Amino acid sequence: MDLPTNILCCPMCLEGLSIAKGADDSTTAVCTVCERRYPVTEGIANFLPNPIPSPKGRGQRLMESEWRVKRYESKWWRGGTLFKRYTGVTLDEEIALVKRIDAAEAADTVLDLACGPGIYTRAFAQDSLGRTVIGVDVSEPMLRRAVDKAAALDLANITFIHGDACALPLQDGSVDVANCCEALHLFTDVQAVLAELGRVVKPGGRFSASLAWVGRTPWSHIKAIFDGRFWRMHFFRREEIEALLDEAGFEPTVHHAHGIWMIVGGVRRS
């Protein structure tokens, strides 16, 4: 696995990295300043800080479950028609919309934050083998699934990183396109996550996200209250997510809002 060191950095001090090769052909990224070491194991580069800057909420911890990992793309969740009843969009329709929002070029660097099993990561990588695609997630079980699925498609232009959304191992302005689908409502510190995205996305770069939305129906308000209390999920209001994106340096646009689901985009201001 060749790490794209031209865009990666130490997540703790944001300095550059060198690559150390072991006698067993293992790969380790080493910070050139603080000398922290980040090993690559079974196709996953471990850049997870210790301690993790942002604690996991209950909804995030659910993504560590092997049961959830195996069924995430199945008909029982994102791959099925039931999800569309709540969101107004199928998984394939959402992927197509995200691609239109991001308008990634053939040689762009693309970040898929909270990539999970790599649904969107693979979609970006398959469109152009000339792209550098980075999938970051805090869930190791999800990443193992993502690595296996990408390997089955022989996608060599993806780097999967075990990392934290509040301490990305990416250089300032190193990303052309960033995507964060199905995850913003799970983070315990959304402002910090969006600030990191604002740091790594270059001026003029694009951002896309799908997220839980309070919606306009009584049922969506009830679900927002229940999921907020039980799963520690946050259902956004339209003006709230627009303000958060603006604060992070993005010009926000809402592209889809139905039921409990919203899909937004943003262009990084200069």
C-alpha positions as semicolon CSV with decimal commas, in nm:
position;residue;x (nm);y (nm);z (nm)
1;M;0,000;0,000;0,000
2;D;0,154;0,330;-0,113
3;L;0,054;0,623;0,106
4;P;-0,001;0,960;-0,071
5;T;0,248;1,147;0,148
6;N;0,217;1,455;-0,074
7;I;-0,121;1,527;0,090
8;L;-0,095;1,344;0,423
9;C;0,042;1,487;0,747
10;C;0,069;1,407;1,115
11;P;-0,278;1,457;1,270
12;M;-0,123;1,583;1,594
13;C;0,122;1,850;1,471
14;L;0,021;1,877;1,101
15;E;0,381;1,830;0,986
16;G;0,500;1,612;0,698
17;L;0,557;1,239;0,694
18;S;0,831;1,003;0,585
19;I;0,781;0,634;0,507
20;A;0,967;0,361;0,694
21;K;0,975;0,009;0,551
22;G;1,022;-0,288;0,783
23;A;1,217;-0,607;0,717
24;D;0,882;-0,783;0,679
25;D;0,784;-0,529;0,407
26;S;0,555;-0,349;0,654
27;T;0,488;0,023;0,607
28;T;0,488;0,292;0,875
29;A;0,435;0,665;0,829
30;V;0,661;0,867;1,060
31;C;0,615;1,235;1,145
32;T;0,927;1,428;1,043
33;V;0,895;1,658;1,346
34;C;0,731;1,486;1,645
35;E;0,834;1,136;1,527
36;R;0,496;0,981;1,600
37;R;0,452;0,657;1,408
38;Y;0,143;0,552;1,211
39;P;0,149;0,188;1,096
40;V;-0,031;0,040;0,797
41;T;-0,195;-0,294;0,876
42;E;-0,398;-0,506;0,635
43;G;-0,469;-0,215;0,403
44;I;-0,562;0,036;0,676
45;A;-0,337;0,325;0,778
46;N;-0,381;0,390;1,150
47;F;-0,376;0,766;1,207
48;L;-0,612;0,756;1,505
49;P;-0,484;1,001;1,769
50;N;-0,446;0,889;2,128
51;P;-0,652;1,013;2,300
52;I;-0,922;1,068;2,038
53;P;-1,016;1,441;2,032
54;S;-1,388;1,376;1,986
55;P;-1,567;1,112;2,197
56;K;-1,794;0,864;2,022
57;G;-2,168;0,901;2,069
58;R;-2,396;0,599;2,102
59;G;-2,488;0,616;1,734
60;Q;-2,119;0,608;1,637
61;R;-2,052;0,314;1,867
62;L;-2,330;0,124;1,690
63;M;-2,114;0,137;1,376
64;E;-1,858;-0,083;1,555
65;S;-2,111;-0,368;1,557
66;E;-2,033;-0,651;1,314
67;W;-2,409;-0,703;1,276
68;R;-2,454;-0,344;1,156
69;V;-2,143;-0,358;0,938
70;K;-2,262;-0,666;0,749
71;R;-2,610;-0,525;0,692
72;Y;-2,527;-0,162;0,621
73;E;-2,558;-0,192;0,243
74;S;-2,824;-0,464;0,250
75;K;-3,195;-0,439;0,176
76;W;-3,251;-0,404;0,551
77;W;-3,083;-0,064;0,556
78;R;-2,935;0,162;0,288
79;G;-2,968;-0,087;0,003
80;G;-3,342;-0,140;0,052
81;T;-3,660;0,044;-0,035
82;L;-3,764;0,101;0,328
83;F;-3,503;0,374;0,370
84;K;-3,656;0,569;0,082
85;R;-3,987;0,592;0,271
86;Y;-3,812;0,800;0,534
87;T;-3,570;0,989;0,310
88;G;-3,734;1,023;-0,030
89;V;-3,423;0,895;-0,204
90;T;-3,272;0,554;-0,277
91;L;-2,904;0,485;-0,220
92;D;-2,831;0,491;-0,594
93;E;-3,019;0,820;-0,632
94;E;-2,826;0,972;-0,344
95;I;-2,491;0,862;-0,489
96;A;-2,585;1,015;-0,825
97;L;-2,688;1,343;-0,660
98;V;-2,369;1,358;-0,453
99;K;-2,163;1,309;-0,770
100;R;-2,346;1,598;-0,937
101;I;-2,293;1,823;-0,634
102;D;-1,921;1,749;-0,613
103;A;-1,850;1,744;-0,988
104;A;-1,515;1,576;-0,923
105;E;-1,257;1,601;-1,202
106;A;-1,064;1,302;-1,331
107;A;-0,746;1,380;-1,133
108;D;-0,901;1,533;-0,819
109;T;-0,816;1,439;-0,463
110;V;-1,137;1,325;-0,294
111;L;-1,197;1,278;0,079
112;D;-1,480;1,051;0,190
113;L;-1,515;1,129;0,560
114;A;-1,693;0,873;0,779
115;C;-1,667;0,641;0,480
116;G;-1,812;0,337;0,658
117;P;-1,799;0,032;0,429
118;G;-1,682;0,251;0,142
119;I;-2,006;0,302;-0,053
120;Y;-1,921;0,653;-0,173
121;T;-1,545;0,591;-0,164
122;R;-1,579;0,319;-0,427
123;A;-1,816;0,532;-0,635
124;F;-1,563;0,816;-0,653
125;A;-1,272;0,579;-0,723
126;Q;-1,451;0,384;-0,996
127;D;-1,540;0,698;-1,191
128;S;-1,172;0,777;-1,252
129;L;-0,868;0,568;-1,168
130;G;-0,665;0,890;-1,190
131;R;-0,821;1,023;-0,871
132;T;-0,665;0,997;-0,528
133;V;-0,949;0,889;-0,299
134;I;-0,912;0,892;0,080
135;G;-1,163;0,709;0,299
136;V;-1,152;0,799;0,669
137;D;-1,352;0,635;0,947
138;V;-1,324;0,586;1,322
139;S;-1,478;0,236;1,303
140;E;-1,222;-0,034;1,232
141;P;-1,487;-0,300;1,149
142;M;-1,635;-0,067;0,886
143;L;-1,289;-0,005;0,740
144;R;-1,210;-0,375;0,717
145;R;-1,532;-0,420;0,519
146;A;-1,440;-0,123;0,298
147;V;-1,093;-0,263;0,226
148;D;-1,235;-0,602;0,126
149;K;-1,494;-0,451;-0,107
150;A;-1,242;-0,219;-0,274
151;A;-0,996;-0,507;-0,318
152;A;-1,266;-0,717;-0,484
153;L;-1,299;-0,441;-0,744
154;D;-0,920;-0,399;-0,775
155;L;-0,940;-0,029;-0,686
156;A;-0,582;0,074;-0,622
157;N;-0,652;0,448;-0,604
158;I;-0,810;0,435;-0,255
159;T;-0,631;0,486;0,076
160;F;-0,830;0,385;0,384
161;I;-0,745;0,561;0,708
162;H;-0,844;0,479;1,065
163;G;-0,876;0,833;1,191
164;D;-1,076;1,093;1,377
165;A;-1,288;1,353;1,200
166;C;-1,161;1,627;1,432
167;A;-0,793;1,554;1,362
168;L;-0,759;1,464;0,994
169;P;-0,412;1,356;0,874
170;L;-0,439;1,581;0,570
171;Q;-0,248;1,894;0,479
172;D;-0,419;2,233;0,460
173;G;-0,600;2,283;0,129
174;S;-0,501;1,939;-0,001
175;V;-0,849;1,818;-0,100
176;D;-1,052;1,912;-0,409
177;V;-1,372;1,736;-0,302
178;A;-1,497;1,622;0,039
179;N;-1,800;1,408;0,110
180;C;-1,956;1,312;0,444
181;C;-2,275;1,116;0,392
182;E;-2,491;0,965;0,667
183;A;-2,265;1,083;0,947
184;L;-2,284;1,450;1,053
185;H;-2,582;1,375;1,279
186;L;-2,369;1,118;1,468
187;F;-2,077;1,345;1,558
188;T;-2,060;1,488;1,909
189;D;-1,884;1,806;1,788
190;V;-2,013;1,898;1,442
191;Q;-1,850;2,243;1,450
192;A;-1,507;2,089;1,500
193;V;-1,565;1,839;1,218
194;L;-1,675;2,109;0,975
195;A;-1,382;2,329;1,080
196;E;-1,146;2,044;0,987
197;L;-1,319;2,005;0,653
198;G;-1,283;2,378;0,598
199;R;-0,911;2,343;0,671
200;V;-0,839;2,058;0,428
201;V;-1,066;2,157;0,135
202;K;-0,892;2,402;-0,097
203;P;-1,058;2,732;-0,198
204;G;-1,312;2,658;-0,470
205;G;-1,334;2,295;-0,360
206;R;-1,669;2,124;-0,311
207;F;-1,836;1,952;-0,018
208;S;-2,140;1,723;0,002
209;A;-2,325;1,560;0,290
210;S;-2,644;1,373;0,368
211;L;-2,778;1,407;0,720
212;A;-3,074;1,368;0,952
213;W;-3,319;1,657;0,922
214;V;-3,598;1,759;1,159
215;G;-3,838;1,789;0,866
216;R;-4,188;1,931;0,854
217;T;-4,406;1,645;0,979
218;P;-4,504;1,564;1,339
219;W;-4,352;1,216;1,295
220;S;-4,012;1,360;1,200
221;H;-4,016;1,578;1,512
222;I;-4,102;1,279;1,731
223;K;-3,823;1,072;1,573
224;A;-3,577;1,358;1,622
225;I;-3,660;1,368;1,994
226;F;-3,639;0,989;2,040
227;D;-3,320;0,936;1,839
228;G;-3,164;1,239;2,000
229;R;-3,220;1,105;2,349
230;F;-3,152;0,736;2,283
231;W;-2,888;0,734;2,007
232;R;-2,744;1,081;2,080
233;M;-2,817;1,170;1,718
234;H;-2,872;1,530;1,621
235;F;-3,144;1,614;1,368
236;F;-3,054;1,941;1,197
237;R;-3,280;2,227;1,104
238;R;-3,221;2,378;0,762
239;E;-3,108;2,716;0,890
240;E;-2,881;2,545;1,143
241;I;-2,680;2,338;0,893
242;E;-2,661;2,633;0,655
243;A;-2,517;2,849;0,934
244;L;-2,267;2,580;1,036
245;L;-2,143;2,536;0,679
246;D;-2,114;2,912;0,638
247;E;-1,913;2,936;0,961
248;A;-1,676;2,665;0,831
249;G;-1,612;2,865;0,513
250;F;-1,855;2,703;0,270
251;E;-2,129;2,861;0,058
252;P;-2,415;2,621;0,140
253;T;-2,689;2,488;-0,087
254;V;-2,969;2,247;0,005
255;H;-3,028;1,999;-0,278
256;H;-3,279;1,760;-0,119
257;A;-3,506;1,773;0,186
258;H;-3,767;1,503;0,244
259;G;-3,896;1,320;0,548
260;I;-3,604;1,298;0,789
261;W;-3,329;1,341;0,528
262;M;-3,141;1,632;0,380
263;I;-2,863;1,642;0,120
264;V;-2,651;1,956;0,116
265;G;-2,354;2,089;-0,074
266;G;-2,106;2,368;-0,031
267;V;-1,828;2,548;-0,217
268;R;-1,521;2,649;-0,017
269;R;-1,478;3,024;-0,017
270;S;-1,143;3,177;-0,112
